[in-house]
Amino acid sequence: MAADDGGGTGLPASLEAAWGLRERPSKGPKRGLSVDRIVATGIAVADSEGIGAVSMGRVAKELGVSTMSLYRYVSAKDELYVLMQDTATGPPPVRPASAVGWRAGLAWWAREQRALFRRNLWLLRIPVSSPPATPHGLAWMERGLEVLDGSGLDGGRRISVMMLVGGYVRNEVSLMSDLDAAMRAEGLTPDEVMRRYARTVGALTSADPDRYPELRRLLATGALGEADAGDAEFEFGLERVLDGVAVLVGRQSES
């Protein structure tokens, strides 16, 4: 992202165009090249092959133009990533009437982010190099601040809470997607994976059970060989994170 000289947004030209702060390039090749087409093509490649397959050269090849022609619209691959991210993210949905209060609102915000990442897993592979500065990125940030209205937390604490919850969401989706990919590669179901894992742990700890008393007790219950159903693990973790935020909110109200 471009450095701010103190008199502007500090954003690259293409991102300023996304905000409507400057006109998009209007004269291009006869094929009708545009920022929107470049971004859409990059997303299509990422959807089918992952973000690692996206490069200026690859996008140009898909569009049937020279790589240099793309630089009239997007100055670098990292800039293209940011534009792809904003387009794929889209605007946040409207908070439902059922999400009353900061806790229900924050849980809704977290679940919506999780659904977004699960639809576009390649988003998780884009390095986070700066705070949100795109139209949709700031819209999601605004929605997060909005759901925390009434919590009694100041602006700094709200940002910290959003980072905590957002980090939990990203980590959970990333971990689950990696595990799912590994299971698909082996042709196994979650139950089969956990049963195999339990057998492995059982075999490794049986020779010296006194060294692993807690693992042996856990194996005896059968819990280690059971896969969590549906979204149970995510919901369990989210509720524990929100429990911690509730303690913070309670302390704030007492001060």
C-alpha positions in Angstrom: 0.0 0.0 0.0 1.3 3.4 -0.9 2.8 5.7 1.8 0.7 8.7 2.7 2.3 12.1 2.0 0.0 13.8 4.5 -2.3 15.3 1.9 -4.2 12.3 0.5 -5.5 8.8 1.3 -2.2 7.1 0.9 -3.9 4.5 -1.3 -2.8 3.2 -4.7 -4.7 4.7 -7.7 -6.7 1.5 -8.2 -8.0 1.5 -4.6 -8.8 5.2 -4.8 -10.8 4.3 -7.9 -12.6 1.6 -5.9 -13.6 4.3 -3.5 -14.8 6.6 -6.3 -12.1 9.1 -5.5 -10.7 9.1 -9.0 -11.8 7.9 -12.5 -10.9 4.5 -13.6 -8.8 4.2 -16.8 -11.2 4.5 -19.7 -8.9 3.9 -22.7 -7.6 0.3 -23.0 -7.1 -2.4 -25.5 -9.8 -3.3 -28.0 -10.7 -6.3 -25.9 -12.3 -4.0 -23.3 -9.7 -4.6 -20.5 -10.8 -3.1 -17.2 -10.0 -3.3 -13.5 -13.3 -5.3 -13.0 -12.3 -7.9 -15.6 -8.8 -8.2 -14.3 -10.1 -8.7 -10.7 -12.9 -11.1 -11.8 -10.3 -13.2 -13.7 -8.0 -13.3 -10.7 -10.9 -14.5 -8.5 -11.8 -17.2 -11.0 -8.2 -18.5 -11.0 -8.1 -18.4 -7.2 -11.4 -20.2 -6.9 -10.2 -23.1 -9.1 -6.5 -23.3 -8.2 -5.8 -21.2 -5.1 -4.3 -17.8 -4.6 -0.8 -19.1 -5.3 -1.8 -19.6 -9.0 -2.7 -15.9 -9.3 0.0 -13.7 -10.9 -0.1 -10.8 -13.3 1.2 -13.1 -16.1 -1.4 -15.7 -15.4 -4.3 -13.2 -15.4 -3.0 -11.6 -18.6 -2.9 -15.0 -20.2 -6.4 -15.8 -19.2 -7.6 -12.5 -20.6 -5.6 -12.9 -23.8 -3.5 -9.8 -23.4 0.1 -8.9 -22.6 1.2 -8.8 -19.0 2.4 -5.2 -19.4 -1.1 -4.1 -20.4 -2.4 -5.0 -17.0 -0.2 -2.4 -15.3 -2.2 0.4 -16.7 -5.0 -0.7 -14.4 -3.3 -2.5 -11.5 0.3 -1.6 -10.5 1.3 -4.9 -8.8 0.2 -8.4 -7.8 -0.2 -7.4 -4.2 -2.6 -4.6 -5.3 -4.5 -7.1 -7.3 -4.8 -9.3 -4.3 -6.3 -6.4 -2.3 -8.9 -5.7 -5.0 -9.8 -9.4 -5.3 -10.2 -9.6 -1.6 -12.5 -6.6 -1.5 -14.6 -7.9 -4.3 -14.9 -11.4 -2.9 -15.6 -10.1 0.6 -18.5 -8.0 -0.6 -20.6 -5.8 1.8 -21.7 -7.2 5.2 -25.3 -8.4 5.5 -27.8 -6.4 7.5 -27.8 -7.4 11.1 -31.0 -9.4 11.8 -33.5 -8.3 14.3 -32.9 -11.5 16.3 -29.3 -10.5 17.1 -30.2 -8.4 20.1 -27.4 -7.1 22.3 -23.7 -7.0 21.9 -23.1 -10.7 22.5 -25.7 -12.0 20.0 -24.6 -9.3 17.5 -20.9 -10.3 17.8 -21.8 -14.0 17.5 -23.7 -13.2 14.3 -20.8 -11.1 12.9 -18.4 -14.0 13.6 -20.6 -16.5 11.9 -21.1 -14.3 8.9 -17.3 -13.9 8.6 -16.8 -17.7 8.9 -19.4 -18.3 6.1 -17.6 -15.8 3.9 -14.2 -17.4 4.4 -15.6 -20.9 3.8 -17.0 -19.7 0.5 -13.6 -18.2 -0.5 -10.9 -20.2 1.3 -8.2 -18.6 -0.8 -8.8 -15.3 1.2 -7.1 -17.0 4.1 -3.9 -17.3 2.1 -3.5 -13.6 1.4 -1.0 -12.1 3.9 -2.5 -9.5 6.2 -0.2 -6.5 5.6 -2.3 -3.6 6.8 -5.6 -2.8 8.6 -8.7 -2.7 6.4 -8.8 0.2 3.9 -11.1 -1.0 1.1 -14.8 -0.2 0.8 -16.0 -3.6 1.9 -13.3 -4.1 4.4 -14.2 -0.9 6.3 -17.9 -1.8 5.9 -17.3 -5.1 7.8 -15.3 -3.1 10.4 -18.1 -0.7 10.8 -20.6 -3.5 11.3 -18.4 -5.0 14.0 -18.1 -1.7 15.8 -21.9 -1.3 15.5 -22.7 -4.6 17.1 -20.6 -3.6 20.1 -22.5 -0.4 20.6 -24.1 -0.6 24.1 -21.3 -2.9 25.5 -19.8 0.0 27.3 -16.4 -0.6 25.8 -14.4 2.3 24.4 -13.2 2.4 20.8 -9.8 0.9 21.5 -11.4 -2.1 23.4 -13.9 -2.6 20.6 -11.1 -2.9 18.1 -9.3 -5.4 20.3 -12.4 -7.5 20.7 -13.0 -7.5 17.0 -9.4 -8.6 16.4 -9.8 -11.4 19.0 -13.0 -12.7 17.5 -11.9 -12.2 13.9 -8.6 -14.0 14.7 -10.5 -17.0 16.2 -12.7 -17.2 13.1 -9.7 -17.1 10.7 -7.8 -19.7 12.7 -10.8 -22.1 12.9 -11.6 -21.9 9.2 -8.0 -22.3 8.2 -7.5 -25.3 10.5 -10.7 -27.0 9.5 -10.1 -26.4 5.8 -6.6 -27.9 6.0 -7.9 -31.0 7.9 -10.8 -31.3 5.4 -8.4 -31.2 2.4 -6.2 -33.9 4.0 -9.2 -36.1 4.7 -10.5 -35.7 1.2 -7.0 -36.6 -0.2 -7.1 -39.8 1.8 -10.8 -40.5 1.1 -11.7 -40.7 4.8 -14.6 -39.3 6.8 -14.1 -37.3 10.0 -15.2 -40.3 12.1 -12.7 -42.6 10.3 -9.9 -40.1 10.9 -10.7 -39.8 14.6 -11.0 -43.5 15.1 -7.7 -44.1 13.4 -6.1 -41.3 15.5 -7.4 -42.9 18.7 -5.9 -46.3 17.7 -2.6 -44.6 16.9 -2.5 -42.8 20.3 -3.6 -46.0 22.0 -0.7 -47.9 20.5 1.8 -45.2 21.2 0.9 -44.9 24.9 0.2 -48.5 25.8 3.8 -49.4 26.3 4.2 -46.8 29.1 0.7 -46.0 30.4 2.1 -44.4 33.6 3.7 -41.7 31.5 0.4 -40.8 29.8 -2.3 -41.2 32.5 -4.6 -38.5 31.2 -4.4 -39.7 27.6 -5.2 -43.2 28.8 -8.2 -42.1 30.7 -9.4 -40.1 27.7 -9.0 -43.1 25.5 -11.0 -45.2 27.9 -14.0 -42.8 27.6 -14.0 -43.1 23.8 -14.1 -39.3 23.3 -10.8 -39.2 21.4 -12.3 -41.3 18.7 -15.4 -39.2 18.1 -15.6 -36.4 15.5 -17.6 -33.3 16.5 -20.9 -33.0 14.7 -21.3 -30.1 12.2 -20.4 -26.8 13.7 -20.2 -27.9 17.3 -16.5 -27.2 17.7 -16.7 -23.7 16.2 -19.7 -22.8 18.4 -18.1 -24.2 21.5 -14.9 -22.1 20.9 -16.9 -19.0 19.9 -19.0 -19.2 23.1 -15.9 -19.4 25.2 -14.3 -16.4 23.5 -17.6 -14.5 24.1 -17.5 -15.6 27.7 -14.2 -13.8 28.0 -15.5 -10.7 26.4 -18.5 -10.7 28.8 -16.0 -10.6 31.7 -14.4 -7.6 30.1 -17.8 -5.9 29.6 -18.8 -6.6 33.2 -15.6 -5.1 34.5 -16.1 -2.1 32.3 -19.6 -1.6 33.7 -18.3 -1.8 37.3 -15.6 0.8 36.8 
